[in-house]
Amino acid sequence: MIARSNPPATPKHIQGYSGDWWKWKASITQTIVSLLLAVALLSGCEKDEAPEALVAVPAWFPALPVPADNQLTPARIALGRRLFYEPLLSVDSSKSCASCHIQVLGFADANPISVGVHHRVGLRNVPTLTNIAYVPNLFAEGGVNSLELQAQAPIFNPDEMGFTIAGFLERIATDATYTAMFEAAYDRAPDAYGISRALAAFERTLISGHSRYDQFEYLGDANALSEAEKRGKDLFFSAQTQCSACHTPPLFTTLEYANIGLYTTYADSGRARLTTLPEDRGKFRIPTLRNVALTAPYMHNGSMSTLAEVVAHFNSGGVAHPNKSNLIQPLNLSTAEQADLVAFLGALTDEVFVANTEFGQP
């Protein structure tokens, strides 16, 4: 069971959700998870009986999708967390998942294009892992349909970790801690099955929904947003901009694919790499805007450094392309209105999420 978290009824006391209550809750939850893992390791307790509130899902979010064959448990999350920060998964022991998905950057990366082992440059800008549990098809073109499958791809990719799971298993063959953690999590010795599922289990806990926008919109705190942010919010949800048509709350994405008129000719064909359909050229999955102020640079290739550039692009209506979405039209926003939109996007930052010690290196 995945319980939803109803935040305290006193928003002013927990302004920003970074106050004492949330610090106390994070500390207690982390302690409970650690104790439960210890019990699992020592006594072989039931792995499928996850405690309530294992993942704090905001009441205004959809139910958390979790596959029946990989239910969340403290042991699975703990193993996934350790693997997420494990550089031994890369061929030269220099890169972990966390090397490109950095918590303080909203589990994204500051490089325009990802940089892997031996300084090899990848294909695209690193996507955020914010609320990744809700994304049914992974990668910008939607080519992988589960987190369990996706978790293996960076390990094998020569431009990312450039290694093999077999090689990693050799490295940890005598690691008693890993052996015990795999046994507690999946009743088996370390193997590819456990690695991919544990990583997916941890990533499903990366839920972010307590920004100042959430305080304002769902908790009724009229003081949570500045006047500029309120004006930007009105613009964001207006018929003039139609931003929310693609970036729909509470996830701030429809999870669909769109060509936004970034180029007349795309070096990266986007979704067409998967479908081979001409009408999909230049279409990429619409990203979430949660924590977007932390995830620069922007676009699939990191070609825009600031949110001001992004807003200016949409204000211009983009360039002509046969696949460009009909929603991308000149907005005719003033400089001040564009600044208000940028301000509102900053209000989607979840400070508790990026500082939550349960997500950090164990």
ABEGO torsion letter per residue (X at the ends): XBBBBBBBABAAAABGGABAAAAAAAAAAAAAAAAAAAAAAAAGBBAABBBBGABBBBAABBBBBBBAABBBBAAAAAAAAAAAABAAABAAGABBAAAABBAAAGGBBABABBBBBGGBBBABBBBBABGAAABABBEAAGABABAAAAAAAAAABAABAGBBAAAAAAAAAABAAAAAAAAAAAGBBBBAAAAAAAAAAAAAABBBAABAAAAAAAAGBAAABBAAAAAAAAAAABAAAGAAAABBOAAGBAGBBBBAGABABBABAEAAAAAGBAAABGBBBBBBABGAAAAOBBEAAGABABAAAAAAAAAAGEBBBAABBAABBBAGBBAAAAAAAAAAAAAABBAAAAABAAABBX
